[in-house]
C-alpha cells in the first residue's frame, strides 16, 4: 500500500505546494516546474490496477486507482500544470504558485480516487486551491463568490454521496439519476462543470485571477467534473439537453463579450457542453470522444489563456475595445491566439478537428440528428468568436496599438510554443491522440469528404463574419448573466419592498397615527422574532428540529 501511495501523481504536487510556500528564488522555480513533471512520470508509472484498500470508520477506501480514463486525464492535467508553471515563471507570487500546485494536485487526486469519500475530499481541496489562486491576485470578492458557489456544489455532492453509500458502499460505479442521492450528486457535479443556471461563476471568477493564474483555472475544475461524470453517470440521457444548453449559452455569450478572458471563460462552458452531450450518449465511442475532447480542450484553452495573459501583462488590459494593432509588436502571442482559436474552431490539421470529429461520429452512430445539427452549427459559431473575432479585434485590425510595456519572456514563449506544437502535431497525425484514447480509433478523421465538409462550414462562418462585422464589433458594457438573479434581483426586491412599505405607512399615517404606531410595533416585533430568533416557543423549536431530522432520515433511507 505504501508503495502505491508513493506513486500517486497528486503526492509530488501537494508536497511541492508546501515547498514553494517556503522556498524562494531559483530553487522555488525549479520545484515549481519539476513537481508537475514528476507527476506526469508517476501518471505513467502507476500500474493500471486497483490500489490497496483500507478501512476507516467502517468505510472501505481506495485512495489510488489507475485506469485508461485516469491516465488520459492525469496526462492532460500534468501537461497543463507543466505548461502553466513554465508560463508563470515571471510571476513571482509565492502564494499563487503554492495555490496552483495545490489545485493541480487535488485535480489529480480526483482523477485517481478509487472511492467516493476520497473523491469528495480531493474535490473540496480542489475548490480551496482554485479559490486561493483567485485570492492571491487580490480579488477577494470574486474569490469569495467563487468559494461560496463551490461550497454549494460540494454540499449537494456530499449529500448525494451520503445518501448513496448505504445502498452500494463507497465504490465508484455508474449511477442512474433516479433517486434523491444520485440527483444530488449529479447536481453537485454539474455545478463544477459550469452548467446553467449556475454557470456564471466561470466568467465571474476566472478573469479575476492574474495573467498567469487564469491558465491554471482554465484546465482543472470543469474537466475534473467531466471525468467524474464519465465514471458516475455514463449514458445519463438528461445530460444531452444540459450539454446542448451549455453549448448554446457559451457560444452566445462569447460572441457578446468584450473582455478576452471572459470570452474564453464563456467558451469553456460551451466546449464542456460538447463533452456533456457525449457523456449523455454513453456509447463507448461517445465516452472516449468526451475524454479526447477534454484532453484537447485543456491544451487549446490553456494556449488561448496564455495568449490573453501575455496581452494583459503587456498592455494592462484585456478588453477588445482597447486593443488592436498588436500583431507587429507581439507576433508570438498573435500566432498562439490564432492556433488556439483555430483548434477550438475544429480547423482541419488541428487537434480540435480530431476530437470534435469523434464526438460528431458518436452522435451520428447514435442517430441523434438534433444534437448533431445543433453542435455542427455551434462549431461554426466557435469559428466566429474564437477563430476570427478574437484575433482580428485584439491583434490584427488596423488600429493605433496600445503600448506594450512588457514583452513575453522566453519561458512564456516556450510554454505557448509547446502547447501550439502539440495541437498541430495531433491535427496532422491523429494517431498520436488515438494512442491515448484507443476508443476513437475507428473514427476516420483525415478523409477528403470530412475535411471538405468542415472547410465549407468554416468558410461559411468566415463569410458571415465579413457580412455581419459591424454587429460583431465589441462594445464596452456589462453583460447580464444568470447570476443577476441572486446578485442583483434580491437587492432590487428589498429596495422595492422598502419603498412600497414606506408609501403604505405614509398613506396609513394620514388616516390614523394610532394605527400606524400599531403596524410599526407589529412589524418590529415580527422582525425581532424572525431575524433575531426572539423568544421562540419550545414547541415551535421542537417542531422545526423534528422536521429537519425527518428530512435527513428520509435522505439517508433512500
BASE-973867 format. One record per residue (C-alpha): x, y, z; residue in one letter. Coordinates in steps of 0.05 Angstrom, whole numbers, plus 5000, padded with zeros to 4 digits. Each point is the difference from the previous one (the first is absolute). Layout:
<loses>
@px=X&py=Y&pz=Z&code=A
...
</loses>
This chain:
<loses>
@px=5000&py=5000&pz=5000&code=X
@px=5056&py=5048&pz=5018&code=X
@px=5033&py=4989&pz=4932&code=X
@px=4936&py=5015&pz=4963&code=X
@px=4989&py=5064&pz=5040&code=X
@px=5071&py=5023&pz=4984&code=X
@px=4983&py=4992&pz=4926&code=X
@px=4937&py=5043&pz=5007&code=X
@px=5005&py=5057&pz=4949&code=X
@px=4969&py=5049&pz=5049&code=X
@px=5054&py=4990&pz=5052&code=X
@px=5058&py=5040&pz=4969&code=X
@px=4953&py=5057&pz=4983&code=X
@px=4974&py=5007&pz=5070&code=X
@px=5069&py=4994&pz=5030&code=X
@px=5025&py=5050&pz=4948&code=X
@px=4945&py=5048&pz=5022&code=X
@px=5027&py=4999&pz=5071&code=X
@px=5072&py=5008&pz=4977&code=X
@px=4984&py=5058&pz=4953&code=X
@px=4967&py=5036&pz=5057&code=X
@px=5065&py=5002&pz=5039&code=X
@px=5054&py=5000&pz=4946&code=X
@px=5022&py=5060&pz=4960&code=X
@px=5042&py=5017&pz=4939&code=X
@px=5026&py=4950&pz=4950&code=X
@px=4987&py=4940&pz=5045&code=X
@px=4926&py=5019&pz=5003&code=X
@px=4999&py=5005&pz=4923&code=X
@px=5030&py=4930&pz=4994&code=X
@px=4949&py=4970&pz=5049&code=X
@px=4943&py=5037&pz=4966&code=X
@px=5016&py=4968&pz=4932&code=X
@px=5029&py=4933&pz=5023&code=X
@px=4942&py=4976&pz=5042&code=X
@px=4949&py=5000&pz=4943&code=X
@px=5052&py=4965&pz=4957&code=X
@px=5009&py=4947&pz=5054&code=X
@px=4924&py=4993&pz=5003&code=X
@px=4999&py=4985&pz=4926&code=X
@px=5052&py=4945&pz=5010&code=X
@px=4959&py=4970&pz=5056&code=X
@px=4937&py=5001&pz=4957&code=X
@px=5034&py=4951&pz=4954&code=X
@px=5037&py=4962&pz=5055&code=X
@px=4938&py=4983&pz=5040&code=X
@px=4975&py=4930&pz=4981&code=X
@px=4930&py=4998&pz=4970&code=X
@px=4972&py=4957&pz=5056&code=X
@px=4956&py=5013&pz=5060&code=X
@px=5040&py=5028&pz=5057&code=X
@px=5001&py=4972&pz=5071&code=X
@px=4940&py=5010&pz=5045&code=X
@px=4996&py=5019&pz=5073&code=X
@px=4944&py=5010&pz=5049&code=X
@px=4985&py=5066&pz=5032&code=X
@px=4940&py=5009&pz=5046&code=X
@px=4968&py=4939&pz=4970&code=X
@px=5009&py=5025&pz=4929&code=X
@px=5044&py=4966&pz=4947&code=X
@px=5046&py=5051&pz=4968&code=X
@px=5044&py=4993&pz=4939&code=X
@px=5042&py=5064&pz=4994&code=X
@px=5035&py=4983&pz=4934&code=X
@px=4973&py=4963&pz=4939&code=X
@px=5026&py=5006&pz=4929&code=X
@px=4964&py=4982&pz=4936&code=X
@px=4998&py=5027&pz=4928&code=X
@px=4954&py=5058&pz=5019&code=X
@px=5044&py=5020&pz=5059&code=X
@px=5063&py=4996&pz=4957&code=X
@px=4969&py=5043&pz=4945&code=X
@px=4976&py=5055&pz=5047&code=X
@px=5062&py=4994&pz=5044&code=X
@px=5044&py=5011&pz=4940&code=X
@px=4960&py=5061&pz=4978&code=X
@px=5001&py=5030&pz=5070&code=X
@px=5075&py=4988&pz=5007&code=X
@px=5013&py=5033&pz=4932&code=X
@px=4956&py=5059&pz=5020&code=X
@px=5037&py=5008&pz=5066&code=X
@px=5068&py=4996&pz=4965&code=X
@px=4980&py=5051&pz=4947&code=X
@px=4967&py=5045&pz=5051&code=X
@px=5061&py=4998&pz=5046&code=X
@px=5049&py=5016&pz=4944&code=X
@px=4955&py=5057&pz=4976&code=X
@px=4994&py=5027&pz=5071&code=X
@px=5075&py=5002&pz=5014&code=X
@px=5000&py=5076&pz=4994&code=X
@px=4945&py=5001&pz=5051&code=X
@px=5035&py=5008&pz=5068&code=X
@px=4939&py=4989&pz=5044&code=X
@px=5016&py=4942&pz=5047&code=X
@px=4928&py=4998&pz=5023&code=X
@px=4974&py=4990&pz=4929&code=X
@px=5053&py=4947&pz=4985&code=X
@px=4984&py=4961&pz=5063&code=X
@px=4925&py=5004&pz=4987&code=X
@px=5009&py=4979&pz=4927&code=X
@px=5039&py=4937&pz=5020&code=X
@px=4949&py=4983&pz=5054&code=X
@px=4945&py=5009&pz=4949&code=X
@px=5035&py=4956&pz=4948&code=X
@px=5015&py=4947&pz=5053&code=X
@px=4928&py=4997&pz=5023&code=X
@px=4977&py=4993&pz=4928&code=X
@px=5045&py=4940&pz=4992&code=X
@px=4972&py=4973&pz=5065&code=X
@px=4929&py=5004&pz=4972&code=X
@px=5022&py=4964&pz=4937&code=X
@px=5035&py=4942&pz=5036&code=X
@px=4952&py=4993&pz=5058&code=X
@px=4973&py=4929&pz=5008&code=X
@px=4941&py=5014&pz=5046&code=X
@px=4948&py=5054&pz=5010&code=X
@px=5027&py=5025&pz=5066&code=X
@px=5071&py=5012&pz=4973&code=X
@px=4969&py=5031&pz=4939&code=X
@px=4961&py=5049&pz=5042&code=X
@px=5059&py=5019&pz=5043&code=X
@px=5043&py=5017&pz=4940&code=X
@px=4939&py=5034&pz=4968&code=X
@px=4998&py=5049&pz=5059&code=X
@px=5075&py=5010&pz=5001&code=X
@px=4996&py=5017&pz=4926&code=X
@px=4948&py=5054&pz=5016&code=X
@px=5045&py=5028&pz=5055&code=X
@px=5061&py=5001&pz=4954&code=X
@px=4964&py=5034&pz=4943&code=X
@px=4969&py=5052&pz=5046&code=X
@px=5069&py=5015&pz=5028&code=X
@px=5026&py=5012&pz=4929&code=X
@px=4947&py=5055&pz=4993&code=X
@px=5012&py=5028&pz=5070&code=X
@px=5075&py=5004&pz=4986&code=X
@px=4987&py=5054&pz=4947&code=X
@px=4963&py=5042&pz=5051&code=X
@px=4931&py=4985&pz=4972&code=X
@px=4969&py=4987&pz=5068&code=X
@px=4927&py=5011&pz=4980&code=X
@px=5005&py=4957&pz=4938&code=X
@px=5037&py=4947&pz=5039&code=X
@px=4947&py=5000&pz=5054&code=X
@px=4944&py=4993&pz=4948&code=X
@px=5038&py=4943&pz=4968&code=X
@px=5011&py=4965&pz=5067&code=X
@px=4927&py=5006&pz=5019&code=X
@px=4977&py=4972&pz=4933&code=X
@px=5046&py=4940&pz=5006&code=X
@px=4980&py=4991&pz=5073&code=X
@px=4928&py=4996&pz=4976&code=X
@px=5020&py=4948&pz=4948&code=X
@px=5041&py=4962&pz=5051&code=X
@px=4940&py=4997&pz=5048&code=X
@px=4957&py=4970&pz=4945&code=X
@px=5054&py=4950&pz=4981&code=X
@px=5012&py=4979&pz=5072&code=X
@px=4925&py=4992&pz=5014&code=X
@px=4994&py=4956&pz=4939&code=X
@px=5059&py=4958&pz=5021&code=X
@px=4974&py=4993&pz=5071&code=X
@px=4932&py=4978&pz=4973&code=X
@px=5031&py=4950&pz=4952&code=X
@px=5052&py=4966&pz=5044&code=X
@px=4949&py=4958&pz=5036&code=X
@px=4978&py=4964&pz=4936&code=X
@px=5066&py=4987&pz=4967&code=X
@px=5057&py=5018&pz=5045&code=X
@px=5054&py=5050&pz=4982&code=X
@px=5021&py=4969&pz=4934&code=X
@px=5000&py=5044&pz=4938&code=X
@px=4949&py=4971&pz=4953&code=X
@px=4949&py=5022&pz=4948&code=X
@px=4937&py=5032&pz=5029&code=X
@px=4932&py=5015&pz=4970&code=X
@px=4967&py=5067&pz=5016&code=X
@px=4939&py=4966&pz=5029&code=X
@px=5007&py=5013&pz=5075&code=X
@px=5010&py=5059&pz=5045&code=X
@px=5072&py=4980&pz=5014&code=X
@px=5021&py=4992&pz=4928&code=X
@px=4964&py=5064&pz=4980&code=X
@px=5036&py=5039&pz=5054&code=X
@px=5067&py=4971&pz=4977&code=X
@px=4985&py=5018&pz=4927&code=X
@px=4979&py=5071&pz=5020&code=X
@px=5064&py=5010&pz=5040&code=X
@px=5044&py=4976&pz=4942&code=X
@px=4963&py=5044&pz=4950&code=X
@px=5015&py=5061&pz=5044&code=X
@px=5074&py=4987&pz=4990&code=X
@px=4989&py=4986&pz=4926&code=X
@px=4969&py=5069&pz=4992&code=X
@px=4931&py=4979&pz=4979&code=X
@px=4946&py=5054&pz=4998&code=X
@px=4968&py=5031&pz=5038&code=X
@px=5062&py=5002&pz=5045&code=X
@px=5052&py=5006&pz=4945&code=X
@px=5013&py=5075&pz=5010&code=X
@px=5053&py=4984&pz=5053&code=X
@px=5049&py=4980&pz=4944&code=X
@px=4999&py=5068&pz=4965&code=X
@px=4996&py=5037&pz=5067&code=X
@px=5060&py=4965&pz=5033&code=X
@px=5051&py=4980&pz=4947&code=X
@px=5013&py=5071&pz=4973&code=X
@px=5013&py=5025&pz=5071&code=X
@px=5062&py=4957&pz=5006&code=X
@px=5068&py=5027&pz=4980&code=X
@px=5025&py=4996&pz=4929&code=X
@px=5032&py=4933&pz=5018&code=X
@px=4950&py=4973&pz=5050&code=X
@px=4944&py=4996&pz=4948&code=X
@px=5040&py=4948&pz=4962&code=X
@px=4995&py=4952&pz=5058&code=X
@px=4927&py=5015&pz=5012&code=X
@px=4981&py=4984&pz=4928&code=X
@px=5029&py=4930&pz=5005&code=X
@px=4975&py=4962&pz=5060&code=X
@px=4932&py=5013&pz=5033&code=X
@px=4952&py=4991&pz=4941&code=X
@px=5040&py=4943&pz=4969&code=X
@px=5005&py=4963&pz=5067&code=X
@px=4924&py=5004&pz=5001&code=X
@px=4999&py=4969&pz=4931&code=X
@px=5044&py=4942&pz=5024&code=X
@px=4954&py=4989&pz=5059&code=X
@px=4938&py=5001&pz=4955&code=X
@px=5033&py=4947&pz=4956&code=X
@px=5010&py=4956&pz=5061&code=X
@px=4934&py=5012&pz=5036&code=X
@px=4948&py=5018&pz=4948&code=X
@px=5018&py=4969&pz=4932&code=X
@px=4940&py=4998&pz=4954&code=X
@px=4956&py=5044&pz=5044&code=X
@px=4950&py=5026&pz=4949&code=X
@px=4986&py=5064&pz=5040&code=X
@px=5071&py=5023&pz=4984&code=X
@px=4985&py=5008&pz=4926&code=X
@px=4953&py=5060&pz=5006&code=X
@px=5044&py=5029&pz=5056&code=X
@px=5061&py=4996&pz=4954&code=X
@px=4963&py=5031&pz=4942&code=X
@px=4978&py=5058&pz=5044&code=X
@px=5072&py=5010&pz=5023&code=X
@px=5026&py=5000&pz=4929&code=X
@px=4949&py=5051&pz=4976&code=X
@px=5009&py=5043&pz=5062&code=X
@px=5076&py=5001&pz=4995&code=X
@px=4999&py=5019&pz=4926&code=X
@px=4950&py=5057&pz=5007&code=X
@px=5034&py=5032&pz=5060&code=X
@px=5069&py=4992&pz=4969&code=X
@px=4975&py=5037&pz=4938&code=X
@px=4974&py=5057&pz=5043&code=X
@px=5060&py=5007&pz=5047&code=X
@px=5051&py=5056&pz=4996&code=X
@px=5051&py=4974&pz=5050&code=X
@px=5045&py=4946&pz=4970&code=X
@px=5005&py=4958&pz=5063&code=X
@px=4925&py=5004&pz=5013&code=X
@px=4989&py=4979&pz=4928&code=X
@px=5045&py=4940&pz=5009&code=X
@px=4966&py=4983&pz=5066&code=X
@px=4932&py=4998&pz=4966&code=X
@px=5032&py=4958&pz=4946&code=X
@px=5021&py=4950&pz=5054&code=X
@px=4927&py=4990&pz=5018&code=X
@px=4982&py=4991&pz=4927&code=X
@px=5055&py=4950&pz=4984&code=X
@px=4986&py=4960&pz=5064&code=X
@px=4929&py=4996&pz=4974&code=X
@px=5026&py=4958&pz=4941&code=X
@px=5031&py=4951&pz=5051&code=X
@px=4936&py=4998&pz=5042&code=X
@px=4959&py=4982&pz=4938&code=X
@px=5048&py=4944&pz=4983&code=X
@px=4997&py=4972&pz=5071&code=X
@px=4924&py=5002&pz=4996&code=X
@px=5004&py=4957&pz=4936&code=X
@px=5039&py=4950&pz=5041&code=X
@px=5026&py=4954&pz=4946&code=X
@px=5073&py=4977&pz=5004&code=X
@px=5018&py=5046&pz=4942&code=X
@px=4963&py=5059&pz=5031&code=X
@px=5034&py=4992&pz=5068&code=X
@px=5068&py=4994&pz=4967&code=X
@px=4985&py=5061&pz=4957&code=X
@px=4981&py=5040&pz=5062&code=X
@px=5066&py=4982&pz=5032&code=X
@px=5038&py=5016&pz=4936&code=X
@px=4967&py=5068&pz=4994&code=X
@px=5014&py=5016&pz=5073&code=X
@px=5074&py=4984&pz=4987&code=X
@px=5003&py=5045&pz=4938&code=X
@px=4958&py=5054&pz=5033&code=X
@px=5049&py=5006&pz=5058&code=X
@px=5056&py=5012&pz=4949&code=X
@px=4967&py=5051&pz=4955&code=X
@px=4963&py=5038&pz=5055&code=X
@px=5065&py=5003&pz=5039&code=X
@px=5035&py=5028&pz=4938&code=X
@px=4945&py=5052&pz=4991&code=X
@px=5004&py=5020&pz=5074&code=X
@px=5076&py=5007&pz=4993&code=X
@px=4991&py=5045&pz=4940&code=X
@px=4948&py=5041&pz=5037&code=X
@px=5045&py=5004&pz=5061&code=X
@px=5058&py=5023&pz=4957&code=X
@px=4958&py=5056&pz=4973&code=X
@px=4974&py=5019&pz=5069&code=X
@px=5070&py=5000&pz=5029&code=X
@px=5028&py=5042&pz=4943&code=X
@px=4944&py=5051&pz=4992&code=X
@px=4964&py=5001&pz=5066&code=X
@px=4933&py=4982&pz=4970&code=X
@px=4963&py=4942&pz=4967&code=X
@px=4942&py=5040&pz=4972&code=X
@px=4992&py=4995&pz=4925&code=X
@px=4976&py=5072&pz=4996&code=X
@px=5068&py=5023&pz=5026&code=X
@px=5042&py=4953&pz=4957&code=X
@px=5019&py=4991&pz=4927&code=X
@px=5062&py=5007&pz=4957&code=X
@px=5042&py=4956&pz=5046&code=X
@px=5021&py=4949&pz=4948&code=X
@px=5065&py=5036&pz=4983&code=X
@px=5023&py=5011&pz=5072&code=X
@px=4974&py=4933&pz=5025&code=X
@px=5007&py=4950&pz=4943&code=X
@px=5010&py=4939&pz=5044&code=X
@px=4937&py=5013&pz=5041&code=X
@px=4962&py=5013&pz=4935&code=X
@px=5020&py=4933&pz=4971&code=X
@px=4982&py=4965&pz=5065&code=X
@px=4932&py=5033&pz=5000&code=X
@px=4987&py=4980&pz=4928&code=X
@px=5022&py=4928&pz=5010&code=X
@px=4959&py=4993&pz=5064&code=X
@px=4939&py=5032&pz=4967&code=X
@px=5004&py=4957&pz=4938&code=X
@px=5006&py=4937&pz=5043&code=X
@px=4940&py=5021&pz=5041&code=X
@px=4963&py=5010&pz=4933&code=X
@px=5019&py=4929&pz=4977&code=X
@px=5041&py=5023&pz=4941&code=X
@px=5028&py=4940&pz=4962&code=X
@px=5072&py=4984&pz=5019&code=X
@px=4990&py=5023&pz=5071&code=X
@px=4985&py=4957&pz=5061&code=X
@px=4930&py=5029&pz=5009&code=X
@px=4980&py=4971&pz=4933&code=X
@px=5020&py=4930&pz=5023&code=X
@px=4962&py=5001&pz=5067&code=X
@px=4938&py=5034&pz=4973&code=X
@px=4998&py=4952&pz=4942&code=X
@px=4997&py=4943&pz=5051&code=X
@px=4942&py=5033&pz=5036&code=X
@px=4961&py=5013&pz=4936&code=X
@px=5012&py=4928&pz=4977&code=X
@px=4972&py=4975&pz=5067&code=X
@px=4938&py=5043&pz=4990&code=X
@px=4992&py=4974&pz=4929&code=X
@px=5006&py=4928&pz=5022&code=X
@px=4948&py=5012&pz=5053&code=X
@px=4954&py=5032&pz=4948&code=X
@px=4991&py=5062&pz=5043&code=X
@px=4985&py=5049&pz=4943&code=X
@px=4979&py=5058&pz=5044&code=X
@px=5064&py=5000&pz=5041&code=X
@px=5043&py=4989&pz=4937&code=X
@px=4971&py=5059&pz=4963&code=X
@px=5001&py=5044&pz=5062&code=X
@px=5074&py=4986&pz=5015&code=X
@px=5018&py=5008&pz=4927&code=X
@px=4969&py=5070&pz=5000&code=X
@px=5034&py=5016&pz=5066&code=X
@px=5067&py=4979&pz=4970&code=X
@px=4990&py=5052&pz=4946&code=X
@px=4984&py=5051&pz=5055&code=X
@px=5065&py=4981&pz=5034&code=X
@px=5037&py=5022&pz=4938&code=X
@px=4965&py=5067&pz=5003&code=X
@px=5023&py=5019&pz=5070&code=X
@px=5065&py=4960&pz=5010&code=X
@px=5029&py=4992&pz=4930&code=X
@px=4981&py=5069&pz=4973&code=X
@px=4971&py=5051&pz=5048&code=X
@px=5052&py=4990&pz=5055&code=X
@px=5065&py=5004&pz=4959&code=X
@px=4972&py=5054&pz=4954&code=X
@px=4978&py=5050&pz=5052&code=X
@px=5056&py=4984&pz=5050&code=X
@px=5059&py=4995&pz=4953&code=X
@px=4988&py=5009&pz=4925&code=X
@px=4952&py=5057&pz=4987&code=X
@px=5033&py=5066&pz=4979&code=X
@px=5004&py=5042&pz=5062&code=X
@px=5048&py=5041&pz=5040&code=X
@px=5030&py=4946&pz=5044&code=X
@px=4998&py=5008&pz=5075&code=X
@px=5071&py=5006&pz=5027&code=X
@px=5028&py=4932&pz=5020&code=X
@px=5042&py=5013&pz=5062&code=X
@px=5020&py=4927&pz=5011&code=X
@px=5017&py=4949&pz=4946&code=X
@px=4991&py=4926&pz=5008&code=X
@px=5059&py=4967&pz=5034&code=X
@px=5035&py=4939&pz=4970&code=X
@px=4965&py=4956&pz=5052&code=X
@px=4932&py=5027&pz=4979&code=X
@px=5017&py=4988&pz=4926&code=X
@px=5023&py=4930&pz=5017&code=X
@px=4934&py=4983&pz=5034&code=X
@px=4958&py=5029&pz=4943&code=X
@px=5044&py=4968&pz=4947&code=X
@px=4997&py=4932&pz=5032&code=X
@px=4924&py=5000&pz=5006&code=X
@px=4993&py=5025&pz=4928&code=X
@px=5046&py=4946&pz=4972&code=X
@px=4962&py=4945&pz=5036&code=X
@px=4934&py=5025&pz=4971&code=X
@px=5029&py=5002&pz=4930&code=X
@px=5034&py=4933&pz=5007&code=X
@px=4936&py=4965&pz=5022&code=X
@px=4963&py=5034&pz=4943&code=X
@px=5050&py=4976&pz=4948&code=X
@px=5007&py=4931&pz=5030&code=X
@px=4934&py=4980&pz=5037&code=X
@px=5032&py=4934&pz=5019&code=X
@px=5039&py=5037&pz=5054&code=X
@px=4935&py=5013&pz=5037&code=X
@px=4969&py=4933&pz=4983&code=X
@px=5057&py=4965&pz=5036&code=X
@px=4977&py=5035&pz=5064&code=X
@px=4926&py=4989&pz=4984&code=X
@px=4995&py=4933&pz=4962&code=X
@px=4924&py=5006&pz=5002&code=X
@px=5001&py=5050&pz=4943&code=X
@px=5044&py=4960&pz=4953&code=X
@px=4940&py=4983&pz=4955&code=X
@px=4988&py=5074&pz=4984&code=X
@px=5023&py=5019&pz=4930&code=X
@px=5028&py=5071&pz=5009&code=X
@px=5045&py=5019&pz=4942&code=X
@px=4954&py=4979&pz=4943&code=X
@px=4987&py=5046&pz=4941&code=X
@px=4924&py=5004&pz=5010&code=X
@px=5006&py=5013&pz=5074&code=X
@px=5053&py=5055&pz=4991&code=X
@px=4960&py=5031&pz=4943&code=X
@px=4936&py=5002&pz=5041&code=X
@px=5035&py=5033&pz=5059&code=X
@px=5035&py=5051&pz=4955&code=X
@px=4933&py=5018&pz=4968&code=X
@px=4971&py=5010&pz=5070&code=X
@px=5058&py=5045&pz=5021&code=X
@px=4999&py=5039&pz=4934&code=X
@px=4926&py=5013&pz=5011&code=X
@px=5015&py=5026&pz=5070&code=X
@px=5054&py=5045&pz=4971&code=X
@px=4951&py=5029&pz=4949&code=X
@px=4951&py=5014&pz=5056&code=X
@px=5056&py=5034&pz=5039&code=X
@px=5013&py=5047&pz=4941&code=X
@px=4927&py=5014&pz=4987&code=X
@px=4982&py=5013&pz=5073&code=X
@px=5065&py=5032&pz=5022&code=X
@px=4966&py=5062&pz=5025&code=X
@px=4955&py=4959&pz=5045&code=X
@px=5061&py=4963&pz=5028&code=X
@px=5038&py=5063&pz=5018&code=X
@px=5014&py=4997&pz=5076&code=X
@px=4967&py=5052&pz=5045&code=X
@px=5017&py=5020&pz=5070&code=X
@px=4947&py=4982&pz=5050&code=X
@px=4975&py=4947&pz=5049&code=X
@px=4973&py=4933&pz=4977&code=X
@px=4939&py=4979&pz=5040&code=X
@px=5004&py=4927&pz=5018&code=X
@px=4960&py=4952&pz=5042&code=X
@px=5037&py=5021&pz=5063&code=X
@px=4958&py=5063&pz=4997&code=X
@px=4944&py=4958&pz=5031&code=X
@px=5037&py=4992&pz=5066&code=X
@px=5049&py=5058&pz=4999&code=X
@px=4955&py=5057&pz=4978&code=X
@px=4927&py=4979&pz=5001&code=X
@px=4997&py=4991&pz=5077&code=X
@px=5028&py=5070&pz=5010&code=X
@px=4949&py=5029&pz=4951&code=X
@px=4943&py=4963&pz=5035&code=X
@px=5023&py=5025&pz=5068&code=X
@px=5004&py=5071&pz=4975&code=X
@px=4932&py=4995&pz=4967&code=X
@px=4970&py=4968&pz=5062&code=X
@px=5029&py=5055&pz=5044&code=X
@px=4973&py=5054&pz=4955&code=X
@px=4932&py=4968&pz=4997&code=X
@px=4997&py=4991&pz=5075&code=X
@px=5018&py=5073&pz=5010&code=X
@px=4945&py=5021&pz=4953&code=X
@px=4949&py=4956&pz=5035&code=X
@px=5020&py=5026&pz=5068&code=X
@px=4997&py=5071&pz=4975&code=X
@px=4930&py=4989&pz=4973&code=X
@px=4977&py=4968&pz=5065&code=X
@px=5030&py=5056&pz=5041&code=X
@px=4954&py=5049&pz=4965&code=X
@px=4941&py=4959&pz=5024&code=X
@px=5021&py=4984&pz=5069&code=X
@px=5065&py=5010&pz=5038&code=X
@px=4978&py=4950&pz=5052&code=X
@px=4991&py=4945&pz=4947&code=X
@px=5069&py=5016&pz=4973&code=X
@px=5031&py=4991&pz=5068&code=X
@px=4966&py=4933&pz=5007&code=X
@px=5025&py=4977&pz=4931&code=X
@px=5070&py=5022&pz=5016&code=X
@px=4998&py=4964&pz=5066&code=X
@px=4976&py=4936&pz=4968&code=X
@px=5053&py=5006&pz=4945&code=X
@px=5056&py=5011&pz=5050&code=X
@px=4976&py=4941&pz=5041&code=X
@px=4998&py=4955&pz=4939&code=X
@px=5070&py=5021&pz=4977&code=X
@px=5026&py=4990&pz=5071&code=X
@px=4968&py=4931&pz=5002&code=X
@px=5023&py=4974&pz=4933&code=X
@px=5066&py=5035&pz=4988&code=X
@px=5028&py=4996&pz=5071&code=X
@px=4965&py=4936&pz=5023&code=X
@px=4964&py=5038&pz=5054&code=X
@px=4965&py=4956&pz=5052&code=X
@px=4976&py=4942&pz=4957&code=X
@px=4956&py=4953&pz=5038&code=X
@px=5029&py=4933&pz=5018&code=X
@px=4947&py=4964&pz=4960&code=X
@px=5017&py=5040&pz=4937&code=X
@px=5074&py=4983&pz=5007&code=X
@px=4984&py=4926&pz=5010&code=X
@px=4955&py=5000&pz=4938&code=X
@px=5054&py=5031&pz=4956&code=X
@px=5054&py=4953&pz=5027&code=X
@px=4956&py=4940&pz=4990&code=X
@px=4986&py=5020&pz=4928&code=X
@px=5074&py=5009&pz=4984&code=X
@px=5017&py=4933&pz=5032&code=X
@px=4945&py=4966&pz=4960&code=X
@px=5027&py=5028&pz=4935&code=X
@px=5070&py=4975&pz=5017&code=X
@px=4973&py=4931&pz=5017&code=X
@px=4961&py=4997&pz=4935&code=X
@px=5061&py=5017&pz=4959&code=X
@px=5042&py=4949&pz=5038&code=X
@px=4948&py=4946&pz=4988&code=X
@px=4999&py=5009&pz=4925&code=X
</loses>
